[in-house]
């Protein structure tokens, strides 16, 4: 069942929750994961967010899914109906903490996108505030569970504005991803 979009103030416990989950993932998936990173809004200190921990696991190849059984053992199910072919998407089993796991190929555009977006927002309070404001507006506008996709689609304009600024910032700073979070 779809849930309504709820945006809450930043919670410092999100980092601790990520660390706990990432430790289990690392123990399960071992060297298959080249990186395990906290991504999305809960990875940006000070940014209001949906209270969902987004984790990106970078692997050499998406297929065959050598990592699938390891993720399933620790409680995550593959969502094979995910339309984004640049990743494999896993969600928690019922009763677990809400977590979205995005498995992407190391060095791919989609992997780099998520890391650059996060890193740029971590250093820009101005863009954090603009992004949070837009998320609150959209969450209020699309407040029923069946409007969740409208919320996601509505963020597209601000996300691309942020990425345009992030691109400039990356060129000015020589940005490259830091070491894996876990």
C-alpha positions in Angstrom: 0.0 0.0 0.0 1.2 3.4 -0.9 1.8 5.9 1.9 1.4 9.7 1.8 4.5 11.7 1.3 5.7 13.1 4.6 8.6 15.5 4.9 10.2 15.8 8.3 13.1 17.9 9.8 16.5 16.4 9.5 17.2 13.8 12.2 20.9 13.1 13.2 19.9 9.5 13.9 19.6 8.9 10.2 23.4 8.6 9.9 23.5 6.1 12.8 20.7 4.1 11.1 22.6 4.1 7.8 25.7 2.8 9.6 23.8 0.0 11.2 22.2 -1.1 7.9 25.4 -0.6 5.9 27.4 -2.8 8.4 24.9 -5.7 7.8 25.0 -5.1 4.0 28.8 -5.1 4.0 28.9 -8.3 6.0 26.4 -10.0 3.7 27.7 -8.7 0.3 31.4 -8.5 1.1 33.7 -7.7 -1.8 30.8 -7.7 -4.3 30.1 -4.2 -3.1 32.8 -1.8 -4.3 31.1 1.1 -2.4 28.2 1.4 0.0 27.1 5.0 0.3 24.4 6.9 2.1 22.6 8.9 -0.6 19.4 11.0 -0.9 18.1 13.6 1.5 18.7 11.7 4.7 22.4 11.8 3.8 22.5 15.6 3.9 22.9 17.0 7.4 20.3 19.8 8.0 18.0 18.8 5.0 14.4 18.0 5.6 13.5 14.7 4.1 11.1 11.7 3.8 12.4 9.5 6.7 13.6 6.8 4.3 17.3 5.7 4.3 18.6 5.6 0.7 21.6 3.4 0.2 23.6 3.0 -3.0 25.7 -0.1 -3.5 28.2 0.1 -6.3 29.1 -3.1 -8.0 31.2 -4.1 -11.1 28.2 -5.4 -13.1 24.5 -5.3 -12.5 24.0 -8.7 -14.2 24.2 -11.4 -13.2 22.9 -10.3 -9.8 25.5 -12.2 -7.7 24.6 -9.9 -4.8 20.8 -10.6 -4.8 20.8 -13.6 -2.5 23.1 -11.9 0.0 20.7 -8.9 0.1 17.7 -11.2 0.5 19.3 -13.0 3.4 19.5 -9.7 5.4 15.9 -8.8 4.6 15.8 -6.9 1.3 13.7 -7.9 -1.7 14.4 -7.1 -5.3 11.8 -5.0 -7.0 12.0 -6.5 -10.4 9.3 -4.1 -11.7 11.6 -1.1 -11.3 11.5 0.8 -14.6 14.9 2.4 -14.1 17.3 0.1 -16.0 20.4 1.8 -14.7 20.0 0.1 -11.3 18.6 -2.8 -9.4 16.2 -1.7 -6.7 15.6 -3.4 -3.3 13.2 -2.7 -0.5 12.9 -3.8 3.1 10.7 -6.7 4.1 7.6 -5.8 6.1 8.4 -4.8 9.7 11.8 -3.5 8.9 13.0 0.1 8.9 12.1 1.8 5.6 15.1 1.6 3.3 15.6 1.9 -0.5 18.7 0.2 -1.8 19.9 1.2 -5.3 22.5 -1.1 -6.8 24.4 0.6 -9.6 27.4 -0.1 -11.7 30.6 1.6 -10.4 31.6 4.5 -12.5 28.2 4.8 -14.2 26.5 8.1 -14.8 23.7 7.2 -12.5 26.1 6.2 -9.7 28.0 9.5 -10.1 24.8 11.5 -10.3 23.6 10.4 -6.8 27.0 11.1 -5.3 27.4 14.5 -6.8 23.9 15.5 -5.9 24.5 14.5 -2.3 27.9 16.1 -2.0 26.8 19.4 -3.6 23.8 19.7 -1.2 26.1 18.9 1.8 28.1 22.0 1.1 25.3 24.4 0.0 22.9 25.6 2.7 21.2 27.8 0.1 20.3 24.9 -2.2 19.4 22.7 0.7 16.8 25.4 1.8 15.4 25.7 -1.8 15.1 22.0 -2.1 13.5 21.5 1.2 11.0 24.3 0.5 10.0 22.7 -2.8 9.7 19.3 -1.2 7.3 20.7 1.4 5.2 22.4 -1.2 5.0 19.3 -3.3 4.2 17.1 -0.3 1.4 19.4 0.7 0.1 19.5 -2.9 0.2 15.8 -3.4 -0.9 14.7 0.1 -2.7 11.5 -0.6 -1.1 8.1 -1.0 -2.1 7.6 -4.6 -0.3 10.9 -5.6 3.1 9.8 -4.5 4.3 9.6 -8.2 3.2 13.1 -8.8 5.4 14.2 -5.9 8.4 12.4 -7.4 7.7 13.8 -10.8 7.2 17.3 -9.4 10.7 17.3 -7.9 12.3 16.9 -11.4 12.6 20.7 -12.1 14.4 21.5 -8.8 16.6 18.4 -9.1 17.8 19.5 -12.5 18.4 23.1 -11.3 20.5 21.6 -8.4 22.4 19.4 -10.8 23.2 22.3 -13.1 24.7 24.2 -10.1 26.4 21.0 -8.9 28.0 20.6 -12.3 29.4 24.1 -12.1 30.6 23.4 -8.5 32.2 20.1 -9.5 34.2 21.8 -12.3 35.3 24.6 -10.0 36.4 22.3 -7.2 37.6 19.3 -9.2 35.0 17.2 -7.4 35.3 13.4 -7.4 33.6 11.0 -5.0 35.3 10.6 -1.6 36.0 7.1 -0.2 33.0 4.9 0.2 30.8 5.6 3.3 31.0 2.0 4.4 
